[in-house]
Amino acid sequence: MILRKNTAVAVALLLLMTGCGKEKLVLDGKRIPVLDTQEVIASDYMKGDVKISLPSPQPAYRWVQSGGNAKHNMGHIASGDELQEVWSEKFGTGNSKRDYLIASPIVADGMVFAIDANAVVSAYSQKDGMTMWKKRLKPQVKDDKEISLKGSGLAYDNGKLFVTTGFGGVFALNPQDGEILWKFYDKSPIRIAPGVGGGKVFVQTIENVLIALNQNSGAEQWRYISQNEDTVLVGGASPAYDETRDILIAGFSNGELRAIKASTGSPLWVDYVVGGYRSNMLSEINTIRANPVIGDDVVFVAGNNLVVALDLRSGQRIWEREFGSNNQPWLAGKVLYVLTDISHLLAIDTESGKIIWDTKVPAGEDVSDAVGVSYAGPVLTNNRILVTTSNGYAFYISPYTGEIMGFLKVDAGASIAPIVANGQVIITTTDAELLAYQ
């Protein structure tokens, strides 16, 4: 979705469109794959030249914010070899003409938390999907019909559930019963999931204002203001946090990437993740929508038209590649997996930036099936990469070769990346249903 902030109506474009169930329009003539003419991404090696080695799968007991943890670096997660659905649960309002699901569910203390398109937060037992509680977070204004994208994101830290909403509200809830512990309102909408760490909640508004709040009281600690942008993509990058170095990495809708001292809000270094790559008209927009990923000493960032690796301390670029992505890259060992805006899944060497293999993720049987389809992922679990599509597939792809190993059929489709915790893979469908596989 592309959003012009000086208008009252959000216009849905390719990023968040889904099928509406109507009959297809059939046109005479030969179908020409016009999108393929711009697909110039290709591997830098011949097939089999580079052997990928990954760390062994490790259990993940929690998935506490967008991207899994504060660094957005979950590595190679353990889950079952054969995924079977163990429970499913409808959690509220899904995609519609004016509202969209943009928030990933999270898992903490044996519970799954989700927020729907109408700002209703729900909690479920991860074991069997039993409903624990539901809480609607209302805006300050009486009439919220003009407020779109009400549910923006969730995070969990220090025994509290933190929620951001499209009407500028930030809430701390008791995760056991949904009781509101404190609330904070900003004048601008918030359409990005919060980040947490160091006793703070980090939230970013649609006006490119980054705010740090005290986790216990909701009191504002500091704010950083970046240049505003009139035209942006819906959603955005949840900041990544390195507690050891006290560094927060935040991406903004104008392409700015800023390193900030998390305890004080002092700027450390800046880069602009903007390149010349253009795959479609959306590539003209500079929004950083994908979460940054922090490795040992390197931060990896996917912009709308450029992917870069930078030294975490100095901000110096290590390498850059001219293609775009709106999905968080996935780091495992010395490989970075990137799902590009033209649905190519890439395995990239983290040291050189070279593409080891390149796989086109399918959307359907012919070109017309790919129109309006969005992709979400990648997520690495048990020696397979998961990528979901809004038209009803969850693909298994080999992290070693890029070979498509199989797929699950997800009837309603999924435009939010899967999450993995306690050996369970949870897929969020576009009609607001949680599907748990184990």
C-alpha positions as CSV (number, residue, x, y, z in Angstrom):
1,M,0.0,0.0,0.0
2,I,1.1,3.5,-0.8
3,L,-0.1,6.3,1.5
4,R,-0.3,10.0,0.8
5,K,-0.6,11.5,4.3
6,N,-2.3,14.7,3.2
7,T,-5.3,12.8,2.0
8,A,-8.0,11.1,4.1
9,V,-8.1,7.9,2.1
10,A,-5.4,5.3,1.9
11,V,-4.9,3.8,-1.6
12,A,-4.1,0.1,-1.7
13,L,-1.5,-0.9,-4.3
14,L,0.5,-4.0,-5.0
15,L,2.1,-4.5,-1.6
16,L,-1.0,-5.3,0.3
17,M,-3.6,-6.3,-2.3
18,T,-5.4,-9.6,-2.1
19,G,-7.9,-11.4,-4.2
20,C,-11.5,-10.3,-3.8
21,G,-13.2,-13.4,-5.1
22,K,-14.7,-11.9,-8.2
23,E,-14.4,-13.5,-11.7
24,K,-11.3,-12.7,-13.7
25,L,-11.5,-10.4,-16.6
26,V,-10.5,-12.4,-19.7
27,L,-8.9,-10.5,-22.5
28,D,-8.1,-11.7,-26.1
29,G,-4.6,-11.9,-27.3
30,K,-1.2,-13.4,-26.2
31,R,-0.1,-12.9,-22.6
32,I,3.3,-11.3,-22.3
33,P,5.2,-11.5,-19.0
34,V,5.9,-7.8,-18.7
35,L,7.1,-8.0,-15.1
36,D,9.9,-10.5,-16.1
37,T,11.6,-8.0,-18.4
38,Q,12.8,-6.0,-15.4
39,E,14.0,-9.0,-13.4
40,V,17.8,-8.6,-13.7
41,I,18.7,-10.3,-10.4
42,A,20.9,-13.4,-10.9
43,S,23.4,-15.5,-8.9
44,D,27.0,-14.5,-8.9
45,Y,28.1,-18.1,-9.0
46,M,27.3,-21.2,-11.0
47,K,25.1,-23.7,-9.4
48,G,26.9,-25.8,-6.8
49,D,30.1,-23.6,-6.8
50,V,29.5,-22.5,-3.2
51,K,28.5,-24.9,-0.5
52,I,26.4,-23.3,2.2
53,S,27.0,-24.3,5.8
54,L,24.5,-23.3,8.5
55,P,24.4,-23.5,12.3
56,S,22.3,-26.4,13.5
57,P,18.6,-25.6,14.4
58,Q,18.2,-24.4,17.9
59,P,14.9,-24.1,20.0
60,A,13.3,-20.7,20.2
61,Y,11.0,-20.5,23.3
62,R,9.7,-17.0,22.6
63,W,9.0,-14.6,19.7
64,V,8.6,-11.4,21.6
65,Q,8.4,-8.6,18.9
66,S,8.4,-8.0,15.2
67,G,11.4,-9.9,13.9
68,G,11.5,-12.3,16.8
69,N,13.9,-10.5,19.2
70,A,15.5,-7.1,19.7
71,K,18.2,-7.7,17.1
72,H,15.7,-9.2,14.6
73,N,18.2,-12.1,14.4
74,M,16.7,-15.5,15.3
75,G,19.2,-17.7,13.4
76,H,18.2,-21.3,12.6
77,I,15.1,-22.2,14.6
78,A,14.1,-25.8,15.4
79,S,10.7,-27.1,14.6
80,G,9.1,-30.4,13.6
81,D,10.1,-32.2,10.4
82,E,6.6,-32.8,9.2
83,L,4.4,-29.8,10.0
84,Q,0.8,-30.7,10.8
85,E,-1.9,-28.3,11.8
86,V,-2.6,-28.6,15.6
87,W,-5.0,-25.7,16.1
88,S,-6.5,-22.7,14.4
89,E,-8.3,-19.7,15.8
90,K,-10.0,-16.7,14.4
91,F,-8.8,-13.5,16.2
92,G,-11.0,-10.7,14.7
93,T,-11.2,-8.5,11.7
94,G,-8.9,-9.2,8.7
95,N,-8.2,-7.3,5.5
96,S,-11.0,-5.2,4.0
97,K,-11.3,-2.3,1.6
98,R,-10.0,0.2,4.2
99,D,-8.2,-1.8,6.8
100,Y,-5.3,-4.3,6.6
101,L,-3.6,-6.7,9.0
102,I,0.0,-5.5,9.3
103,A,1.0,-6.8,12.7
104,S,2.8,-10.0,13.4
105,P,1.6,-12.1,16.3
106,I,4.1,-12.7,19.1
107,V,4.7,-15.6,21.6
108,A,5.7,-15.3,25.3
109,D,5.2,-17.4,28.4
110,G,3.2,-20.0,26.6
111,M,0.7,-17.6,25.1
112,V,0.2,-16.2,21.6
113,F,-0.8,-12.6,21.3
114,A,-2.4,-11.1,18.1
115,I,-4.0,-7.8,17.1
116,D,-6.6,-7.4,14.4
117,A,-7.4,-4.6,11.9
118,N,-9.8,-3.1,14.4
119,A,-7.3,-2.8,17.3
120,V,-8.6,-5.8,19.2
121,V,-5.8,-7.6,21.1
122,S,-6.3,-11.3,21.8
123,A,-4.4,-13.8,23.9
124,Y,-4.4,-17.6,23.3
125,S,-2.8,-20.7,24.9
126,Q,-0.1,-21.8,22.5
127,K,-0.7,-25.4,23.5
128,D,-4.3,-25.7,22.1
129,G,-5.4,-22.2,20.9
130,M,-7.8,-21.7,23.8
131,T,-8.9,-18.0,24.1
132,M,-7.5,-16.4,27.3
133,W,-8.9,-12.8,26.8
134,K,-9.7,-10.1,24.3
135,K,-9.3,-6.3,24.6
136,R,-10.4,-3.6,22.2
137,L,-8.1,-0.5,22.4
138,K,-10.2,2.5,21.6
139,P,-9.0,5.9,20.3
140,Q,-9.4,9.1,22.1
141,V,-11.9,10.4,19.5
142,K,-15.5,9.1,19.6
143,D,-15.7,8.4,15.9
144,D,-12.9,6.2,14.6
145,K,-14.4,5.4,11.2
146,E,-11.8,7.6,9.5
147,I,-8.9,5.8,11.2
148,S,-7.4,3.0,9.1
149,L,-4.8,0.4,10.1
150,K,-5.8,0.5,13.7
151,G,-3.7,-2.5,14.8
152,S,0.0,-1.7,14.2
153,G,2.1,-4.1,16.3
154,L,2.9,-5.9,19.5
155,A,6.0,-6.5,21.7
156,Y,6.6,-8.2,25.1
157,D,9.3,-7.4,27.6
158,N,9.7,-7.5,31.4
159,G,6.3,-9.1,32.0
160,K,4.3,-6.5,30.0
161,L,2.6,-6.5,26.6
162,F,3.1,-3.4,24.5
163,V,0.8,-2.4,21.7
164,T,0.9,0.4,19.0
165,T,-2.1,1.5,17.1
166,G,-3.0,3.5,14.0
167,F,-4.7,6.2,16.1
168,G,-1.4,7.2,17.8
169,G,-2.0,5.2,20.9
170,V,0.7,3.1,22.7
171,F,-0.5,0.8,25.5
172,A,1.1,-1.4,28.1
173,L,-1.2,-4.4,29.0
174,N,-1.1,-7.0,31.7
175,P,-0.4,-10.2,29.5
176,Q,-2.5,-12.3,31.9
177,D,-5.8,-10.5,31.6
178,G,-5.4,-7.6,29.1
179,E,-5.7,-4.9,31.8
180,I,-4.4,-1.5,30.6
181,L,-1.4,-0.6,32.8
182,W,-0.7,2.7,31.1
183,K,-1.3,4.5,27.8
184,F,0.4,7.2,25.8
185,Y,-1.0,9.1,22.8
186,D,0.9,10.9,20.1
187,K,-0.7,13.4,17.7
188,S,0.4,11.3,14.7
189,P,-0.7,7.7,13.7
190,I,1.6,4.9,14.5
191,R,1.7,2.1,11.9
192,I,4.9,0.3,12.9
193,A,5.3,-2.4,15.5
194,P,7.1,-1.3,18.7
195,G,10.7,-2.3,19.6
196,V,11.6,-3.1,23.2
197,G,14.8,-3.3,25.3
198,G,16.8,-1.6,27.9
199,G,13.7,-0.8,29.9
200,K,12.2,1.2,27.0
201,V,9.6,0.9,24.3
202,F,10.6,2.4,20.9
203,V,7.8,3.6,18.7
204,Q,7.8,5.4,15.4
205,T,5.0,7.6,14.0
206,I,3.9,8.1,10.4
207,E,5.6,11.6,10.7
208,N,9.1,10.0,11.1
209,V,9.3,10.7,14.8
210,L,11.0,8.1,16.9
211,I,9.9,8.1,20.6
212,A,11.4,6.2,23.5
213,L,9.0,5.5,26.4
214,N,9.7,4.2,29.9
215,Q,8.3,0.6,30.1
216,N,7.1,1.0,33.6
217,S,5.3,4.4,33.4
218,G,4.9,5.2,29.7
219,A,6.7,8.5,30.3
220,E,8.6,9.9,27.3
221,Q,12.4,9.6,27.6
222,W,13.5,11.1,24.4
223,R,12.4,11.6,20.8
224,Y,14.3,11.8,17.5
225,I,12.8,13.7,14.5
226,S,13.7,12.7,10.9
227,Q,12.6,14.6,7.8
228,N,8.9,14.0,7.0
229,E,7.8,12.3,3.7
230,D,4.5,13.0,1.9
231,T,4.3,9.6,0.2
232,V,5.1,6.4,2.1
233,L,4.4,2.7,2.1
234,V,2.1,1.3,4.7
235,G,3.9,-0.1,7.7
236,G,7.6,0.4,8.3
237,A,10.7,-0.9,10.0
238,S,10.6,-1.7,13.7
239,P,14.0,-0.5,15.2
240,A,16.6,-3.1,16.0
241,Y,18.4,-2.9,19.4
242,D,21.8,-4.1,20.5
243,E,21.8,-4.0,24.4
244,T,25.5,-4.7,24.8
245,R,26.5,-1.7,22.6
246,D,23.5,0.5,23.6
247,I,22.7,1.1,19.9
248,L,19.3,1.4,18.3
249,I,19.1,1.1,14.5
250,A,16.0,2.8,13.0
251,G,14.9,3.1,9.4
252,F,12.5,5.9,8.2
253,S,10.2,6.5,5.2
254,N,12.6,8.9,3.6
255,G,15.3,6.2,3.3
256,E,17.3,7.5,6.4
257,L,19.0,4.9,8.4
258,R,20.0,6.2,11.8
259,A,22.1,4.7,14.6
260,I,21.1,6.2,18.0
261,K,22.4,5.7,21.5
262,A,19.4,4.0,23.0
263,S,19.8,5.2,26.5
264,T,19.9,9.0,25.7
265,G,18.6,9.3,22.1
266,S,21.9,10.9,20.9
267,P,22.5,10.3,17.1
268,L,25.6,8.2,16.4
269,W,25.8,7.9,12.6
270,V,23.5,8.1,9.5
271,D,23.2,6.6,6.1
272,Y,20.6,6.8,3.4
273,V,19.5,3.5,1.9
274,V,18.5,4.8,-1.5
275,G,19.6,3.4,-4.8
276,G,18.9,3.6,-8.5
277,Y,17.2,0.2,-8.9
278,R,13.7,0.4,-10.2
279,S,11.4,-2.7,-10.7
280,N,8.1,-0.8,-10.7
281,M,6.6,2.6,-9.8
282,L,6.8,1.8,-6.1
283,S,10.6,1.6,-6.3
284,E,10.5,5.4,-6.6
285,I,9.5,5.5,-2.9
286,N,12.4,5.5,-0.4
287,T,10.6,3.9,2.6
288,I,12.6,1.4,4.6
289,R,9.8,-1.0,5.4
290,A,11.9,-4.1,6.3
291,N,13.3,-4.5,9.8
292,P,17.0,-3.9,10.1
293,V,19.0,-7.0,11.3
294,I,21.9,-6.8,13.6
295,G,24.7,-9.5,13.4
296,D,27.8,-9.6,15.5
297,D,29.4,-6.4,14.2
298,V,27.3,-5.7,11.1
299,V,23.9,-4.4,10.5
300,F,22.0,-5.5,7.3
301,V,19.3,-3.3,5.9
302,A,16.9,-3.8,3.0
303,G,15.5,-0.6,1.5
304,N,12.9,-0.3,-1.1
305,N,15.6,-0.2,-3.8
306,L,18.9,-1.1,-2.1
307,V,20.2,-3.7,0.3
308,V,23.3,-2.8,2.3
309,A,25.7,-4.2,5.0
310,L,27.2,-1.6,7.3
311,D,29.7,-1.6,10.2
312,L,27.6,-1.4,13.3
313,R,29.9,1.0,15.2
314,S,30.9,3.4,12.4
315,G,28.1,3.1,9.8
316,Q,30.7,2.5,7.1
317,R,29.3,0.5,4.2
318,I,30.8,-2.9,3.7
319,W,28.8,-3.8,0.5
320,E,25.6,-2.8,-1.3
321,R,23.3,-4.5,-3.9
322,E,20.8,-2.7,-6.1
323,F,17.5,-4.5,-5.5
324,G,14.7,-3.8,-3.1
325,S,12.8,-5.7,-0.5
326,N,9.9,-4.9,1.9
327,N,10.5,-8.0,4.0
328,Q,13.0,-8.4,6.8
329,P,16.1,-10.3,5.7
330,W,17.0,-13.5,7.6
331,L,20.5,-14.0,8.9
332,A,21.9,-17.4,9.6
333,G,25.6,-18.0,10.0
334,K,27.4,-16.3,7.1
335,V,24.3,-16.3,4.9
336,L,21.7,-13.6,4.5
337,Y,18.4,-14.6,2.9
338,V,16.5,-11.8,1.2
339,L,13.0,-11.9,-0.5
340,T,13.1,-9.2,-3.1
341,D,10.2,-7.0,-4.2
342,I,9.9,-9.1,-7.4
343,S,9.6,-12.4,-5.4
344,H,13.1,-13.6,-5.9
345,L,14.5,-15.4,-2.8
346,L,18.3,-14.9,-2.6
347,A,21.0,-16.4,-0.5
348,I,23.7,-13.8,-0.1
349,D,27.3,-14.2,1.3
350,T,27.4,-11.8,4.3
351,E,31.1,-10.9,3.8
352,S,31.1,-10.1,0.1
353,G,27.4,-9.4,-0.7
354,K,27.6,-11.9,-3.6
355,I,24.5,-13.9,-4.5
356,I,25.1,-17.6,-3.9
357,W,21.7,-18.7,-5.4
358,D,18.6,-17.1,-6.7
359,T,15.1,-18.7,-6.7
360,K,11.9,-17.2,-8.2
361,V,9.1,-17.9,-5.8
362,P,6.0,-18.9,-7.8
363,A,2.6,-17.3,-7.4
364,G,0.4,-19.4,-9.8
365,E,0.2,-21.2,-13.1
366,D,0.5,-18.1,-15.4
367,V,1.5,-14.5,-15.3
368,S,-1.9,-13.2,-14.5
369,D,-1.9,-15.1,-11.2
370,A,1.0,-13.0,-9.9
371,V,-0.7,-9.7,-10.3
372,G,-1.5,-8.2,-6.9
373,V,0.1,-11.1,-5.0
374,S,2.3,-10.2,-2.0
375,Y,4.9,-12.4,-0.4
376,A,6.1,-12.6,3.2
377,G,9.2,-14.1,4.7
378,P,11.8,-15.6,4.7
379,V,11.8,-17.6,8.0
380,L,14.4,-20.4,8.5
381,T,13.3,-23.4,10.5
382,N,14.6,-27.0,10.5
383,N,16.6,-26.7,7.3
384,R,13.9,-25.1,5.2
385,I,12.9,-21.5,4.4
386,L,9.3,-20.6,4.7
387,V,7.7,-18.0,2.3
388,T,4.0,-17.3,2.3
389,T,1.8,-15.7,-0.4
390,S,-1.4,-13.7,-0.2
391,N,-3.0,-16.0,-2.7
392,G,-2.8,-19.1,-0.6
393,Y,0.6,-20.8,-0.4
394,A,3.3,-21.4,2.2
395,F,6.4,-22.7,0.3
396,Y,9.3,-24.8,1.7
397,I,12.6,-23.8,0.1
398,S,16.0,-25.4,0.7
399,P,18.3,-22.9,2.4
400,Y,21.3,-24.7,0.8
401,T,20.3,-24.9,-2.9
402,G,17.2,-22.7,-3.3
403,E,15.2,-25.7,-4.5
404,I,11.4,-25.5,-3.8
405,M,10.8,-28.6,-1.6
406,G,7.0,-28.4,-1.3
407,F,4.2,-26.2,0.0
408,L,1.2,-25.9,2.4
409,K,-2.1,-24.6,1.0
410,V,-3.4,-21.7,3.1
411,D,-6.8,-21.0,1.8
412,A,-7.2,-17.4,2.8
413,G,-3.6,-16.5,2.0
414,A,-1.0,-14.9,4.2
415,S,0.7,-11.5,3.8
416,I,2.5,-11.6,7.2
417,A,5.6,-13.7,7.7
418,P,5.3,-16.9,9.8
419,I,6.6,-16.9,13.3
420,V,8.3,-19.9,15.1
421,A,8.4,-20.6,18.9
422,N,8.4,-23.8,21.0
423,G,8.7,-25.9,17.9
424,Q,5.5,-24.5,16.5
425,V,5.1,-22.5,13.2
426,I,2.2,-20.0,13.3
427,I,0.8,-18.5,10.1
428,T,-1.4,-15.5,10.1
429,T,-4.0,-15.4,7.3
430,T,-5.4,-12.3,5.6
431,D,-8.8,-12.9,7.2
432,A,-7.4,-12.8,10.7
433,E,-6.9,-16.5,11.5
434,L,-4.0,-18.1,13.4
435,L,-2.9,-21.5,12.0
436,A,-0.5,-23.4,14.3
437,Y,1.6,-26.2,12.8
438,Q,3.8,-28.6,14.7
